[in-house]
């Protein structure tokens, strides 16, 4: 009698084990179709370089097509907004500077999404810095010379727009030194670079890879980098921390992989694993370092904590300066 009661249980267990591989085979995998990754800056900058490298490696990992799409404007928020409203299935992603989360909600009044609520920040893929340059025709060759010049005449600096990394780095520099320079925003880092080259503005904090050729040609004078460590692409350029004797001064920015809020946890977990693995690959690290980028590949909890710390760091500056735009 006992054997009869046990038999159905054994039979059911056996049947379940037999069906398990079939159920797993039928379960949807991720990604199940081509992945689109948006980037909010033009080709050639830190965001674009990192996005294209990550897309290539992610495609190799998943055996799926990965398409990169540049959607420039609104301080990188145009691309982020598209992803915030996309289907939360992990097939539409964005890689943005941390300023999209930390600063833009305070700066841009007309945003139709909330980056802090509508996006899930998966991983800090890499960090990048800014280089302080001036038009070579000014004859300024050091930070002390620049500070002294601002006391004698009106000086201007250009950036890729209100609230972008170059704007924040410049304002942090001015706050740290007491120097005064008028901000002139442009629609992206490329026109800001051209403005410094032409003398339309005097100086600017801009990404090292886009500036280096002009520094080497003698058209721009490199005064400092905003990170605590020298740039591997221009080790002869001093850090602001050293020049100003402020060891704690480290103005670096993060490039964050994000998905729409509501993306399933297993998909986010796979993106988290992929980010960590890809950023550890030697060929990836070498390519990033060659573009003055520092590979990271952090986890979700670490990423969220870092962004919260950056919000606390930048909000007082943005509010004090009353940085706002339409």
C-alpha positions as CSV (number, residue, x, y, z in Angstrom):
1,X,0.0,0.0,0.0
2,X,2.8,2.3,0.9
3,X,4.5,1.6,-2.5
4,X,1.4,2.7,-4.3
5,X,1.4,6.0,-2.5
6,X,5.0,6.7,-3.3
7,X,4.8,5.7,-7.0
8,X,2.7,8.7,-8.1
9,X,5.1,11.0,-6.4
10,X,8.1,9.4,-8.0
11,X,6.4,9.4,-11.4
12,X,5.6,13.1,-11.1
13,X,9.1,13.9,-10.1
14,X,10.5,12.0,-13.0
15,X,8.1,13.7,-15.4
16,X,9.1,17.1,-14.0
17,X,12.8,16.4,-14.4
18,X,12.1,15.3,-18.0
19,X,10.2,18.5,-18.8
20,X,12.7,20.9,-17.2
21,X,15.1,21.1,-20.1
22,X,12.2,21.7,-22.4
23,X,10.9,24.5,-20.2
24,X,14.3,26.1,-20.1
25,X,14.7,25.8,-23.8
26,X,11.3,27.6,-24.3
27,X,12.1,30.4,-21.8
28,X,13.0,33.7,-23.5
29,X,16.7,34.5,-23.4
30,X,18.2,37.9,-23.3
31,X,18.9,39.5,-25.6
32,X,16.4,37.9,-28.0
33,X,16.7,40.5,-30.7
34,X,19.0,43.4,-31.7
35,X,20.0,45.8,-29.0
36,X,20.0,49.6,-29.5
37,X,22.3,51.7,-27.4
38,X,21.8,55.5,-27.5
39,X,24.5,58.0,-26.8
40,X,23.8,61.7,-26.2
41,X,27.0,63.2,-27.6
42,X,28.5,63.4,-31.1
43,X,31.1,60.9,-32.4
44,X,34.6,61.2,-31.0
45,X,33.9,62.2,-27.4
46,X,34.3,60.0,-24.3
47,X,30.6,58.9,-24.3
48,X,30.7,57.8,-27.9
49,X,34.1,56.1,-27.7
50,X,32.9,54.1,-24.7
51,X,29.5,53.3,-26.1
52,X,30.9,51.9,-29.4
53,X,33.5,49.8,-27.7
54,X,31.0,48.4,-25.2
55,X,28.5,47.7,-28.1
56,X,31.1,45.8,-30.0
57,X,32.0,43.6,-27.0
58,X,28.4,43.1,-25.9
59,X,27.5,42.0,-29.4
60,X,30.3,39.5,-29.4
61,X,29.2,38.2,-26.0
62,X,25.5,37.8,-26.8
63,X,25.8,36.9,-30.5
64,X,23.2,39.6,-31.2
65,X,23.4,42.8,-33.3
66,X,24.0,45.9,-31.3
67,X,23.4,49.3,-32.9
68,X,24.7,52.6,-31.6
69,X,22.6,55.7,-32.2
70,X,23.8,59.3,-31.5
71,X,20.9,61.5,-30.3
72,X,22.6,64.7,-29.3
73,X,21.1,67.6,-27.4
74,X,19.9,68.9,-24.0
75,X,23.1,68.0,-22.3
76,X,22.9,64.3,-23.2
77,X,19.3,64.2,-21.9
78,X,17.6,63.8,-25.3
79,X,19.0,60.3,-25.7
80,X,18.3,59.4,-22.0
81,X,14.7,60.5,-22.4
82,X,14.2,58.2,-25.4
83,X,15.4,55.3,-23.3
84,X,13.4,56.3,-20.2
85,X,10.2,55.9,-22.3
86,X,11.3,52.7,-24.2
87,X,9.9,49.2,-23.6
88,X,11.6,48.0,-20.4
89,X,13.0,44.8,-21.8
90,X,16.7,45.6,-22.0
91,X,16.8,46.0,-25.8
92,X,17.0,49.8,-25.6
93,X,19.8,51.2,-23.5
94,X,21.8,54.4,-23.0
95,X,25.3,55.3,-22.0
96,X,25.4,58.8,-20.5
97,X,27.7,61.0,-18.4
98,X,26.6,61.0,-14.7
99,X,25.4,64.7,-15.2
100,X,22.2,63.4,-16.8
101,X,21.2,62.1,-13.4
102,X,23.1,64.4,-11.0
103,X,22.7,67.9,-12.7
104,X,20.3,68.0,-15.6
105,X,17.1,67.6,-13.5
106,X,18.1,70.9,-11.9
107,X,19.3,72.6,-15.0
108,X,16.7,71.8,-17.7
109,X,13.2,72.9,-16.9
110,X,11.3,71.3,-19.7
111,X,12.5,67.7,-19.4
112,X,9.5,65.3,-19.9
113,X,11.1,62.6,-17.8
114,X,12.9,62.2,-14.5
115,X,16.3,60.5,-15.0
116,X,16.5,59.7,-11.2
117,X,13.3,57.8,-11.3
118,X,12.8,56.6,-14.9
119,X,16.2,55.1,-15.5
120,X,17.9,52.1,-13.8
121,X,21.6,52.8,-13.5
122,X,23.4,49.5,-14.2
123,X,27.1,50.2,-14.2
124,X,29.7,52.9,-14.3
125,X,31.6,51.7,-17.3
126,X,34.4,54.2,-17.2
127,X,35.4,57.6,-15.8
128,X,36.8,60.6,-17.7
129,X,38.3,63.9,-17.0
130,X,38.6,67.4,-18.5
131,X,41.6,69.4,-19.7
132,X,41.8,73.2,-19.1
133,X,43.1,74.8,-22.3
134,X,43.4,78.4,-23.6
135,X,43.9,79.8,-27.0
136,X,47.7,79.8,-27.6
137,X,47.6,83.4,-28.8
138,X,46.8,84.6,-25.3
139,X,50.3,83.7,-24.2
140,X,49.0,82.0,-21.0
141,X,51.0,78.9,-20.2
142,X,50.0,78.0,-16.6
143,X,47.1,78.1,-14.2
144,X,48.7,80.9,-12.0
145,X,49.1,83.0,-15.2
146,X,45.4,82.4,-16.1
147,X,44.2,83.4,-12.6
148,X,46.3,86.5,-12.7
149,X,45.0,87.4,-16.2
150,X,41.4,87.2,-15.0
151,X,42.2,89.9,-12.4
152,X,43.2,92.3,-15.1
153,X,40.7,91.7,-17.9
154,X,37.5,90.1,-18.8
155,X,38.0,86.4,-19.7
156,X,35.6,83.9,-21.1
157,X,35.4,80.1,-21.3
158,X,33.4,77.8,-23.5
159,X,31.6,74.5,-22.8
160,X,29.4,72.1,-24.6
161,X,26.3,73.5,-22.8
162,X,24.8,74.3,-19.4
163,X,25.5,71.6,-16.8
164,X,27.8,69.4,-18.9
165,X,31.1,68.2,-17.4
166,X,33.1,71.0,-18.9
167,X,30.8,73.6,-17.4
168,X,30.9,72.0,-14.0
169,X,34.7,71.5,-14.0
170,X,35.2,75.2,-14.9
171,X,32.9,76.4,-12.2
172,X,34.5,74.2,-9.6
173,X,37.9,75.6,-10.7
174,X,36.6,79.2,-10.4
175,X,35.2,78.4,-7.0
176,X,38.5,76.9,-5.8
177,X,40.6,79.8,-7.0
178,X,38.4,82.9,-6.8
179,X,39.1,83.6,-10.5
180,X,36.3,85.1,-12.6
181,X,35.5,84.0,-16.2
182,X,32.3,84.4,-18.2
183,X,30.6,81.2,-19.3
184,X,29.7,80.9,-23.0
185,X,27.7,77.7,-23.7
186,X,27.7,75.9,-27.1
187,X,25.7,73.1,-28.5
188,X,28.2,70.4,-27.8
189,X,32.0,70.0,-27.2
190,X,32.9,70.2,-30.9
191,X,31.7,73.8,-31.4
192,X,33.1,74.8,-28.0
193,X,36.5,73.5,-29.1
194,X,36.3,75.4,-32.3
195,X,35.4,78.5,-30.3
196,X,38.6,78.3,-28.3
197,X,40.6,77.6,-31.4
198,X,39.3,80.6,-33.2
199,X,39.6,82.9,-30.2
200,X,35.9,83.4,-29.9
201,X,36.3,82.4,-26.3
202,X,39.6,82.4,-24.3
203,X,39.6,79.0,-22.6
204,X,37.6,75.9,-21.9
205,X,37.5,72.6,-20.0
206,X,37.1,70.0,-22.6
207,X,37.7,66.2,-23.1
208,X,41.4,65.4,-23.7
209,X,41.0,63.2,-26.8
210,X,39.3,66.0,-28.7
211,X,41.9,68.5,-27.7
212,X,45.2,66.7,-27.9
213,X,45.9,67.2,-31.6
214,X,45.4,71.0,-31.2
215,X,47.7,71.0,-28.1
216,X,50.4,69.2,-30.0
217,X,50.1,71.5,-33.0
218,X,50.6,74.5,-30.6
219,X,47.1,76.0,-31.3
220,X,45.9,75.4,-27.7
221,X,47.9,75.7,-24.5
222,X,47.2,72.9,-22.0
223,X,47.2,74.2,-18.5
224,X,45.9,71.4,-16.3
225,X,43.7,68.3,-16.1
226,X,40.8,68.1,-13.7
227,X,41.6,64.6,-12.4
228,X,43.7,63.8,-9.3
229,X,46.1,61.8,-11.5
230,X,47.9,63.0,-14.7
231,X,46.5,62.0,-18.0
232,X,48.3,59.1,-19.6
233,X,47.9,60.8,-23.0
234,X,49.5,64.0,-21.7
235,X,51.5,63.2,-18.6
236,X,53.4,66.5,-18.8
237,X,50.2,68.5,-18.1
238,X,49.9,69.0,-14.4
239,X,46.8,68.2,-12.4
240,X,44.7,71.0,-10.8
241,X,45.1,69.3,-7.5
242,X,48.9,69.7,-7.7
243,X,48.9,73.2,-9.2
244,X,46.5,74.6,-6.6
245,X,47.9,72.5,-3.8
246,X,44.5,71.0,-3.1
247,X,45.2,67.2,-3.0
248,X,41.5,66.5,-2.5
249,X,40.5,68.2,-5.7
250,X,39.4,65.5,-8.1
251,X,36.9,66.5,-10.8
252,X,36.2,63.4,-12.7
253,X,33.0,62.2,-14.3
254,X,31.3,58.8,-14.9
255,X,29.9,57.1,-18.0
256,X,26.9,55.1,-16.9
257,X,25.0,52.3,-18.6
258,X,21.3,52.7,-18.0
259,X,18.1,50.9,-18.9
260,X,14.4,51.9,-18.5
261,X,13.1,51.6,-15.0
262,X,11.0,48.4,-14.7
263,X,13.5,46.3,-16.8
264,X,13.3,42.7,-15.3
265,X,15.8,41.9,-12.7
266,X,17.3,39.0,-14.6
267,X,18.0,41.3,-17.5
268,X,19.6,43.9,-15.3
269,X,21.7,41.2,-13.7
270,X,22.9,40.0,-17.1
271,X,23.8,43.6,-18.1
272,X,25.6,44.0,-14.8
273,X,27.6,40.8,-15.4
274,X,28.4,41.8,-18.9
275,X,29.6,45.3,-17.9
276,X,31.9,43.9,-15.3
277,X,33.3,41.2,-17.6
278,X,33.7,43.5,-20.6
279,X,35.5,46.2,-18.6
280,X,38.0,43.7,-17.4
281,X,39.1,42.5,-20.8
282,X,42.7,43.6,-21.5
283,X,41.9,44.8,-25.1
284,X,39.0,46.9,-23.8
285,X,41.1,48.5,-21.0
286,X,43.9,49.3,-23.4
287,X,41.6,51.0,-25.9
288,X,39.9,53.0,-23.2
289,X,43.2,54.2,-21.7
290,X,44.4,55.2,-25.1
291,X,41.4,57.6,-25.2
292,X,42.1,58.9,-21.7
293,X,39.3,56.9,-20.1
294,X,39.6,54.8,-17.0
295,X,37.6,51.5,-17.2
296,X,35.5,50.6,-14.1
297,X,32.6,48.1,-14.6
298,X,30.9,48.6,-11.2
299,X,27.8,46.8,-9.9
300,X,24.4,48.3,-9.6
301,X,24.5,49.0,-5.9
302,X,27.9,50.6,-6.1
303,X,26.7,52.7,-9.1
304,X,23.6,53.9,-7.4
305,X,25.6,54.9,-4.3
306,X,28.2,56.7,-6.4
307,X,25.5,58.7,-8.2
308,X,23.8,59.7,-4.9
309,X,27.2,61.0,-3.7
310,X,27.7,63.0,-6.9
311,X,24.2,64.5,-6.5
312,X,25.2,65.7,-3.0
313,X,28.4,67.1,-4.5
314,X,27.0,69.0,-7.4
315,X,23.6,70.2,-6.3
316,X,24.9,72.9,-4.0
317,X,27.1,74.3,-6.8
318,X,24.2,74.2,-9.4
319,X,21.8,75.9,-7.0
320,X,24.3,78.5,-5.9
321,X,25.1,79.5,-9.5
322,X,21.4,79.2,-10.4
323,X,22.3,77.2,-13.6
324,X,19.1,76.9,-15.5
325,X,18.1,76.7,-19.2
326,X,15.1,75.9,-21.2
